[in-house]
Amino acid sequence: MTQGATRMRRTVLRPPSAARSLITTTALSLVFACAHAAPAAAEEPNTPPNTPPLVSAGFYDPPADLPAADGALVRTEPLPLALSLPSIGGQRLPGTATRLMYKTTDSTGQPAAVTGAYIEPAAEWRGAGPRPLVAVAPGTMGQGDSCSASMGLERPISLNGDSVSVGYEDIGIYRLLAEGAAVVVTDYVGLGTTDRLHTYVNRIDGGHALLDAVRAARALPDASITPDSRVGLYGYSQGGGATASAAELQPEYAPDVPLAGAYVGAPPANLTEVIDGIDGSALVGALGWALNGFLQAHPDLRPVAEEYLNDEGREALEDVSTACIGDGILDHAFGSSKNWTTTTGQSLGEVVEAEPAVREVLDDQLLGTTRPATSVRVATGVQDDIVPHEQARQLAVDWCAAGGEVTYEAVQIPDLGKGLLTNHLVPLLTDQGKAISWLTDRFNGAAAINNCNTLPEQP
């Protein structure tokens, strides 16, 4: 099946009905929170939620030849925000959006087209200096092209019969716009664009795509940001990994993009530990997204995968390759990667440990080996078992040891259920206000509080 093909539904092992009800309730609660965190929608009357985005035919199809410069614009078009209201003077609230395609360099050193969105806020920036720019790295959206964050801005809830997509990042984006900050969102390599699979949690791809989104936003002729606009990074979960990567890579890859600060929420800093956290959970389908992406970037690993994958494993990888997070959960929640392998009882994590070539690829994804050149705020829920709290905390420890300027935040919540995503998702919402305030302080020139000296006493 090609990446742009219509998704074929398969018979898959679904979680028990009680668990499915809990997952669905959690997802709908998140959507409800999104709807009440932003202005009411101003869509056309009777527009069903499965209406395709108003995107020009072929916009997400990359051209054969890309510009030479990283961050160079390939094409743009207006993007109608789903949550939008008219205001006095004709400008819409919370802003005016532009769909982008721009060029980046992937982890193999090859040019790649990436899509995303820039939003010019209606709100005035009342802080110091010119209007700042926040580059948003979305959390897990899935691997299907219809799952991209730029499409989620236009259709926050997509129930098209083939997949279930929820634009939950819209909550944070609208809060940033309300502060008067401009926002650019990356779709990452391969998510949206139809020429390749999304390289989920690929360290280099995520960091490069985010930094090049800043360059692309700067190239827009009608944007109010200036060369002196301060730039901040914002990301949680998969997005936290991308902001961490970008903060580490920026001095060498994008010295023209100096950073005022980076919010690194729930980062998957050590993928070998994250594998064990995800396996058997509601998000087990994410293992398939990661495996698909790494097999694309490292085709030399395919013979190893073929040796271990059984028919159920191959079918799972094919199924998730076009799935968004909603149907990824509904179709695969609480399954075990042990069911995907030919070796009875051996999980994906155990396969990684047994195969040096696979271990080497995952070791290269490790975050925390390079000191970021900007202030960073690492936040992690102490009960997070999906993107395990301990490995996220270790990222802060490693950056502190390297001399980084780190604000560490251990988000305290009660245990809301192992493997259900709740321990992972709730801190995204409860800590969001603090994260945005922290970035706003950096834009205003306030010095960040480095609490590395108290980190040993913090959970």
C-alpha positions in Angstrom: 0.0 0.0 0.0 1.3 3.4 -0.9 1.4 6.1 1.7 -1.1 8.2 -0.1 -3.6 5.4 -0.7 -6.9 5.1 1.0 -6.6 3.2 4.2 -8.0 -0.4 4.1 -9.6 -1.5 7.4 -8.5 -4.8 8.8 -9.7 -7.3 11.4 -7.5 -6.4 14.4 -7.5 -7.4 18.0 -9.4 -4.7 19.8 -9.2 -4.0 23.6 -11.9 -5.2 25.9 -15.1 -3.1 25.8 -14.6 -1.6 29.2 -11.1 -0.5 28.3 -12.3 0.9 25.0 -15.0 2.9 26.7 -12.4 4.4 29.1 -10.1 5.3 26.2 -12.9 6.8 24.2 -14.0 8.8 27.2 -10.5 10.1 27.7 -10.2 11.2 24.1 -13.6 12.9 24.1 -12.7 14.7 27.3 -9.6 16.0 25.7 -11.6 17.2 22.7 -14.1 18.9 25.0 -11.3 20.7 26.8 -9.9 21.8 23.5 -13.3 23.2 22.4 -13.6 25.2 25.7 -10.0 26.5 25.7 -10.5 28.4 22.5 -13.2 30.6 20.8 -16.2 28.9 19.4 -16.0 27.5 15.8 -17.1 29.6 13.0 -17.5 26.9 10.3 -20.0 26.8 7.6 -23.5 25.7 8.8 -24.0 21.9 9.0 -20.4 21.1 8.1 -19.9 17.5 9.1 -16.7 16.5 11.1 -15.6 14.2 8.3 -15.5 16.9 5.6 -12.0 16.9 4.0 -9.8 19.9 4.7 -10.0 22.8 2.3 -6.6 22.1 0.9 -5.6 22.6 -2.7 -5.2 19.4 -4.7 -1.7 18.3 -4.6 -0.5 20.7 -1.9 1.0 17.9 0.2 2.6 16.2 -2.8 6.3 17.3 -2.8 7.8 18.4 -6.1 10.6 16.4 -7.6 13.2 19.2 -7.0 13.5 21.1 -3.7 15.3 24.4 -3.0 18.9 24.1 -1.8 18.5 26.1 1.4 17.1 24.5 4.5 13.9 26.3 5.6 13.3 27.6 2.1 9.6 27.8 1.2 8.3 25.5 -1.5 4.7 26.6 -1.5 2.1 28.3 0.7 -1.7 28.8 0.7 -4.3 30.2 3.1 -5.4 27.8 5.9 -8.9 28.3 7.3 -8.8 27.8 11.1 -11.7 25.7 12.4 -11.9 27.7 15.6 -12.1 31.3 14.4 -14.2 34.4 15.0 -14.6 37.7 13.1 -13.4 40.8 14.8 -13.6 44.6 14.3 -11.4 45.6 11.5 -11.8 42.5 9.5 -9.1 40.4 11.1 -10.1 37.0 12.4 -9.6 35.8 16.0 -7.3 34.3 17.1 -5.3 34.9 13.9 -4.7 34.3 10.2 -3.1 31.0 9.2 -1.0 30.0 6.2 -0.3 26.4 5.2 3.4 25.9 4.4 5.7 23.5 2.6 9.4 24.0 3.2 12.7 22.1 2.7 14.7 20.4 5.4 17.5 17.8 5.6 16.6 14.4 7.0 18.7 12.1 9.2 20.3 10.5 6.2 21.5 13.8 4.9 18.9 13.9 2.1 16.6 16.8 1.2 13.0 16.4 2.4 9.8 18.4 2.0 7.9 19.2 5.3 4.6 20.8 5.7 3.2 22.9 8.6 1.4 26.1 9.4 2.1 29.7 10.4 -0.4 31.7 12.4 -0.3 35.5 12.5 -2.0 36.4 15.8 -4.7 39.0 16.0 -3.7 39.8 19.6 -1.1 42.5 20.1 2.2 41.5 21.6 2.6 43.7 24.8 5.9 42.4 25.9 9.5 43.6 25.3 10.8 43.8 21.8 9.2 42.8 18.5 6.6 40.1 18.3 8.2 36.7 19.3 7.8 33.4 17.4 7.0 30.1 19.0 7.9 26.9 17.0 5.5 24.2 18.1 6.5 20.6 17.8 3.3 18.5 18.0 2.8 15.5 20.2 2.0 12.1 18.8 -0.5 12.4 15.9 -0.1 9.1 14.2 1.5 8.1 10.9 -1.2 8.6 8.3 -0.9 11.8 6.2 -4.4 12.9 7.3 -3.1 13.1 10.9 -0.9 16.1 10.4 -1.1 19.0 12.9 -1.7 21.5 10.0 -4.8 19.6 9.0 -5.8 19.4 12.7 -5.9 23.2 12.8 -8.6 23.1 10.1 -10.4 20.0 11.3 -9.7 19.5 15.1 -11.8 16.3 15.0 -11.8 14.1 12.0 -14.0 11.0 11.8 -13.7 10.1 8.2 -14.6 6.4 8.4 -11.0 5.3 8.0 -9.3 7.1 10.9 -9.9 9.1 14.0 -7.8 12.2 14.3 -7.8 14.7 17.2 -6.0 18.0 16.9 -5.3 18.3 20.7 -2.3 20.6 20.1 -4.7 23.3 19.1 -5.2 24.0 22.8 -1.7 25.2 23.5 -1.4 26.9 20.1 -4.5 29.1 20.8 -3.1 30.0 24.2 0.2 31.1 22.7 -1.7 33.2 20.1 -3.6 34.8 22.9 -0.3 36.0 24.4 0.4 37.8 21.1 3.1 35.4 20.0 3.2 34.2 16.4 3.2 30.5 16.0 4.7 28.1 13.4 3.8 24.4 13.6 5.7 21.6 11.9 4.1 18.5 10.6 7.5 16.7 10.8 9.2 14.7 8.0 6.6 12.4 6.2 3.5 13.5 8.1 1.2 15.2 5.7 3.6 15.0 2.7 2.8 12.0 0.6 6.2 10.9 -0.6 7.3 8.9 2.5 6.3 7.6 5.9 6.5 9.8 8.9 9.8 9.1 10.8 8.2 9.0 14.2 10.6 10.0 17.2 13.6 10.3 14.9 15.9 12.7 16.7 17.5 14.4 13.8 14.4 14.6 11.6 12.4 16.1 14.4 15.0 18.7 15.4 15.8 19.7 11.9 12.1 20.0 10.8 11.4 22.3 13.8 14.4 24.6 13.3 13.6 24.9 9.6 10.0 25.8 10.4 11.4 28.9 12.0 13.3 29.7 8.9 10.2 29.1 6.7 8.1 31.4 8.9 10.7 34.2 8.6 10.5 33.9 4.8 6.8 34.7 4.7 6.4 38.2 3.2 3.3 39.2 5.3 4.5 37.9 8.7 4.9 40.5 11.4 7.9 38.8 13.0 11.3 40.4 12.3 14.9 39.2 12.3 15.1 40.5 15.9 12.0 38.5 17.0 12.9 36.2 19.9 12.3 32.5 19.1 11.0 29.9 21.5 10.4 26.1 21.2 7.3 24.4 22.6 6.7 20.7 22.6 5.3 17.8 24.7 5.8 14.0 24.3 7.0 13.4 20.8 7.1 17.2 20.6 9.2 17.4 23.8 11.7 15.1 22.1 11.8 17.3 19.0 12.3 20.5 21.1 15.1 18.8 23.0 16.7 17.7 19.8 16.4 21.2 18.2 17.9 22.8 21.3 20.9 20.5 21.1 21.3 20.7 17.3 20.7 24.5 16.9 24.3 25.8 17.3 25.6 23.6 14.5 22.6 23.1 12.3 20.9 26.5 12.6 23.2 29.2 14.0 21.0 31.8 12.3 18.1 30.7 14.6 19.2 31.8 18.1 16.8 30.6 20.8 15.3 32.4 23.8 14.2 29.1 25.4 12.8 25.7 24.9 9.9 24.0 26.7 10.7 20.2 26.8 7.6 18.4 28.1 7.6 14.7 28.7 10.5 14.0 26.3 11.1 10.5 25.0 14.8 11.0 25.7 15.8 7.3 25.9 13.8 5.2 23.4 14.9 1.8 24.8 13.2 2.8 28.1 10.2 4.3 26.3 9.6 1.0 24.4 9.0 -0.8 27.7 6.7 2.0 28.9 4.5 1.9 25.7 4.4 -1.9 25.2 1.1 -3.3 26.5 -0.3 0.2 27.0 -3.1 2.1 25.3 -0.4 3.5 23.0 1.2 0.3 21.9 0.5 1.2 18.2 3.3 3.8 18.6 5.8 1.0 18.5 4.7 0.3 15.0 5.0 4.0 14.0 8.6 4.0 15.4 9.5 0.7 13.7 8.1 1.8 10.4 10.0 5.1 10.5 13.4 3.6 11.5 13.1 0.8 8.9 12.6 3.6 6.3 15.6 5.6 7.5 17.7 2.5 8.0 16.8 -0.1 5.3 19.8 -2.2 6.3 17.7 -3.2 9.4 14.9 -4.6 7.3 16.4 -8.2 7.1 16.6 -8.1 10.9 12.9 -7.1 11.1 11.9 -9.8 8.7 13.6 -12.4 10.8 11.6 -11.5 13.8 8.2 -10.3 12.5 5.4 -12.8 12.2 2.3 -12.3 10.1 0.5 -10.5 12.9 3.4 -8.2 13.3 3.6 -7.4 9.6 -0.1 -6.7 9.5 0.2 -4.4 12.5 2.9 -2.4 10.9 0.9 -2.0 7.7 -2.2 -1.1 9.6 -0.6 1.6 11.7 1.2 3.1 8.8 -1.9 5.0 7.8 -3.5 5.3 11.2 -4.0 8.4 13.3 -3.7 8.4 17.1 -7.4 7.7 17.7 -7.7 4.6 15.6 -4.2 3.6 16.6 -5.5 3.4 20.1 -8.9 1.9 19.4 -7.4 -0.9 17.1 -4.3 -1.8 19.1 -4.6 -0.7 22.7 -3.2 -3.0 25.4 -1.7 -5.4 22.9 1.7 -6.8 23.4 4.6 -6.7 20.9 5.3 -10.3 21.9 2.4 -11.1 19.6 4.3 -9.5 16.7 7.4 -11.7 16.8 8.3 -15.2 15.7 10.1 -15.9 18.9 7.4 -16.8 21.5 7.5 -14.5 24.5 10.1 -12.1 23.2 9.0 -8.5 23.2 10.3 -5.7 20.9 12.4 -4.4 23.8 14.1 -7.8 24.2 14.7 -8.0 20.4 16.4 -4.6 20.6 18.7 -5.9 23.4 19.5 -9.0 21.3 20.4 -7.2 18.1 23.5 -4.9 18.2 22.6 -3.2 14.9 19.2 -2.2 16.2 20.6 -1.1 19.6 23.1 1.1 17.8 20.3 2.9 15.9 18.3 3.5 19.1 21.5 4.6 21.0 22.0 7.3 18.3 18.5 8.7 19.3 19.6 9.3 22.9 19.0 12.9 24.0 21.1 14.6 26.7 24.5 14.0 25.2 24.9 17.6 24.1 24.4 20.7 26.2 21.7 23.0 24.7 22.8 26.5 24.0 19.6 28.0 25.4 17.6 27.9 28.6 15.4 24.7 28.8 12.4 23.8 30.9 12.1 20.1 31.4 8.7 19.1 32.7 7.6 15.5 33.4 4.7 14.0 35.3 5.9 11.9 38.2 3.3 9.2 37.5 4.0 9.1 33.7 4.4 5.5 32.8 4.0 5.9 29.0 6.9 8.2 28.4 8.5 7.1 31.7 9.2 9.8 34.2 12.6 8.4 35.2 14.1 8.8 31.7 12.7 12.3 31.2 14.2 13.3 34.6 17.5 11.8 33.5 17.6 14.2 30.6 17.5 17.1 33.0 20.2 15.4 35.1 22.4 15.0 32.0 21.9 18.5 30.8 22.7 19.8 34.3 25.9 17.8 34.4 26.9 19.3 31.1 26.5 22.8 32.4 23.1 23.5 30.9 20.7 26.1 32.1 17.8 23.9 33.2 14.5 24.6 34.9 13.2 21.2 36.0 9.5 20.7 36.9 8.2 17.5 38.4 4.5 17.7 37.7 2.7 16.1 40.7 -0.5 14.3 40.0 -2.1 11.2 41.6 -1.8 7.8 39.8 -4.7 7.9 37.3 -4.2 4.4 36.0 -1.3 2.5 34.5 -1.1 2.2 30.8 -4.2 4.3 30.1 -2.5 7.4 28.8 -4.1 9.5 31.6 -0.8 9.7 33.6 0.8 11.0 30.4 -1.9 13.3 29.1 -3.0 15.1 32.3 0.3 16.9 32.8 0.1 18.2 29.3 -2.9 20.2 30.4 -2.2 21.0 34.0 1.4 22.3 33.3 0.5 24.1 30.1 -0.1 27.5 31.7 3.3 27.4 33.5 5.1 26.3 30.3 3.6 29.2 28.3 4.4 31.7 31.1 8.0 30.4 31.3 8.4 31.0 27.5 6.8 34.5 27.8 9.3 35.4 30.5 12.2 34.4 28.2 10.7 36.6 25.4 10.7 39.5 27.9 14.3 39.0 28.7 13.9 37.6 32.2 16.6 35.3 33.3 15.5 31.7 33.7 15.8 30.0 37.1 18.4 27.2 37.0 17.4 24.7 39.7 20.0 22.1 38.9 21.4 22.4 42.4 18.1 21.2 43.9 17.4 18.5 41.3 18.8 15.7 43.4 16.1 16.4 46.0 13.3 16.5 43.5 11.3 13.5 42.3 
